[in-house]
Amino acid sequence: MTKFVFVCTGNTCRSPMAEAIMKNKGFEAKSAGIFAFPGAPISKEAKDVLKENGIEFDHTAKTFHQQLGEWADIILTMTESHKDYIAKTFPMFTSKLYTLKEYADGTPGDVIDPFGGTIDTYRSTFKELEGLLQRVADKTE
């Protein structure tokens, strides 16, 4: 089974939601941030939106590191800048590194960052992630 690592900035909103969604679909998934504060909890809003969608998920932030990249079959970032950072810092992973939108449907662009936004902003991000990750799941199964 394909193992996914999802990467965002702080590993408290987008990437843990992506991890939770993929685990809920039966995939192996982990997440990390490029500038995470290790041990920080998932944001309350992200946890609440996951729960609204029937996904219970406990998570603490982790920073992306080499072993995580080695574990992954596919590394999916939330933005082009996250992808660029991983490519420059860990060039050995470029063959399995994509933005989520690029991998899901071959389009450029970033996933909306809900950090600091309202619960509705988090719901929009969840909906966007759900759609993209369904396409990822469909092409991986």
N, C-alpha and C positions, 0 to 999 in steps of 0.2 A: 504494500500500500504506500502511496506517495505521502511523504512527510513534508509538511509546510511550516515555514517560519514567516510570521507577519511582523513587519517593522514599521514603527512610526517614531515620533519624537520622544515622548515621555513614557510610553507604554502604560498609559492609564485610561485611554479612551478607544481610539480606532483599532490599534493592533490587538488588544485583548478582546474587543467585541468580535473581530474577525476570527481570532483563535476559538472563542466560544461557539460561534456560528458553525465553523468547520468541524469542531469536535461533536457538536450536536448532529451534524450530518454523517458522523461515523468515521471521520478522517483523523489521522494523527496530526496535531498542530501544536505549535508553541508560538510565543510572541516576545518581542523585545523592543527597546527604544534605543535610538542612537545617543540621546542625552537623558536617559532615564535616571531617576533617583531610586536606586535599588531598595526594595521593600515598601515603596509607596503603594497605597491601595488603589484598586480600580476606582475611577470616579464614581460618585454616588449615582449620577445621572446615567452613566453607562450601565451600571449594575441594575438600576431600576428599569431601563429600557429592555435589557436582556430578559429580566424577570417578566415584564409585560408580554414578552414573546415566548414565554414558557421555557426559558433557559436559565437555570441556576448556575452561577459561576463565581468561584472565589479566585482571586488573583492578586499577586503583588508584582510590582514593576521589576524588570530586569534590563540590564544593558546588553546590547548585542555583543557577542564575543565569538572568537574563532570556533570553539567547540559547537556552538549552536549552529553556525554556518556549515560545519562538517556534518552534523546530524541531519540537516535538511536536504531534501531532494530538490525543493523549489523554495526560493526566498522571494517573498512578495512585499514590496514597500508601498506605503500609502501615497508617496509623492515622488516626483522626479528628483528632488533634492536629497531625499533619503536614499534613493537608488545611487545617485552620484557619490554620496558619502561612503556607502558600503563598498562601491566599486573602487574608490580611491584608497580606502583603509584596508580592505580585504580583497585585493585583486584576484586572488585564487578562486573567488566565488562568482565571477562575472558570467560564467556559462550557465548558471542557474538563478540569476538575479533579474527580476523584472519588477515594473510597477504593477500593482494589482490590475489597473485598467488595461495596461498593455497585454498582460497575460490572459485576462478574461475575454477581451474582445479586440485586441490589437489597436486600441485607440490611445492617444496621449491624454494626459490630464491627471489631476490629483483627486483623492477622496477628501471630501469636506472635513475640516477639522472642527469638531464641536466644542473643543476646550473653551470653557468660560461662557458657553452659550446656554440657552434655555433647554428645558427638557425636549421641546419640539425640535430644536437643532439636533439633539442626540437621536431623536426618532428619525429624522431625515437621513442622518449618517447611517443609522442601522439599516434603513430601507435601501440605501445605496449599496452598502456592504452586502446585504442579503442577495440583491440582484446580481452583483458581480460574482459573489462566491457561489451562487447557483450555477453560473456559467462555468466557473472553474471546476466545480464538482462534476458537471455534465461532461466536460472534456477529459476528466481524469478517471472516471469510472470505467 
